[in-house]
Amino acid sequence: MEDSEIIEFIRELESHVPIESAEAKFAAFGEVALYANKDGYLRMALELMKCAFDETYLEADMNDIFSKDSDFGIEHLTRDKNEFDIISS
C-alpha cells in the first residue's frame, strides 16, 4: 500500500470517528492504566497513524481525547529523537 493510499484511508476513517464522542483516561497508581471507549481507541490510533507521515504529522493531536479527570494526557507527539530528548528533559 502506498503512503498516499494510507493517508487517504486515515482521512476517510476520521470522518467516521468524531472527536466529540472519543474519550480516554489515564490512571497512575505506581503503574499506568488506560481506559477508552471505542471511539477513543479508534481516535488514538488515527492520531498515531498521522505521526507516520510528513503530510499529516503536524495534524496529530491527542489533547481533546483525554478527559479532564485523566491523571495525565499526551501533549507532545514527536518523530525526532532529539526533539523528544529536549521535551522530556
N, C-alpha and C positions, 0 to 999 in steps of 0.2 A: 504494500500500500504506500503510495506517495504521500509526502508531507502535506501537500495541498488537499488531498482527499481526507486525511485525518483532521486537518483544520476545519474543513467543511463539515465533517461529522460532528466535531465539537460544537460548532455554531448551530447545527441542527438540534443537537441534544439540549443546548442551552435554552432554546425556545420552548422546550417541554418540561424543564425543571426550573420553575420560578424561584428566585432567591427568597421571595417573601414566605414561601412555605418550607424553606430549608431551616432546620435548627440543629444545633450541636452544642455540646457542653463537655468541657474537660473537668475532671475532679482529680486533685492531687492529694494524696494521703500517704506519702512515702513512696508510692508508685503512682502511675497515672492511668486513669480510666477515661474512655471516650464514649459518650452517648451521642447518637444522632438518629433522627428519623430517616425514612427512606430518601426523601429529597435532600436531606443534609449530607448523607453519604454520597449520593449522586453528584451533588453540587461540589463537594470537596474534591471528588475525582475529576470533575471537569476543570476546576481551578488548577489542580496539579497538572493535568494534561496540557493546559495552556502554557505552563512553565517550560515545556519541552521545545517550544518553537519561538524563534525570534519574532515572528509576526504577531504572536499573542502573549508573549511573556509579560509585557508591561500591563496587560489587562487582568492578569491573575490577581484575585483579591479574596481573602477568606474572612475579612473583618465582619461582614454582615451575617455570616453563618452562625457565629458563636453567640450564645445568649448572654445577657448582661450578668447572670449569676454563674457563668463559667469561671472556674478558677484562673484561667488564662485563655488567650486566643492565639492566633498565628498572625502576627503583624507584618512579618517580613518573609518574602519568598525570594530567594536568590539562586542564580545558577553559577555564580562566580565564587570560588572558594576564598579568594582574598576579601571580597565584599562580606562574605559570611564571617570571616575572622574579625573584621572591623566591627560589624554589627554585634557580634556575640562577645566582644571583649569589653 
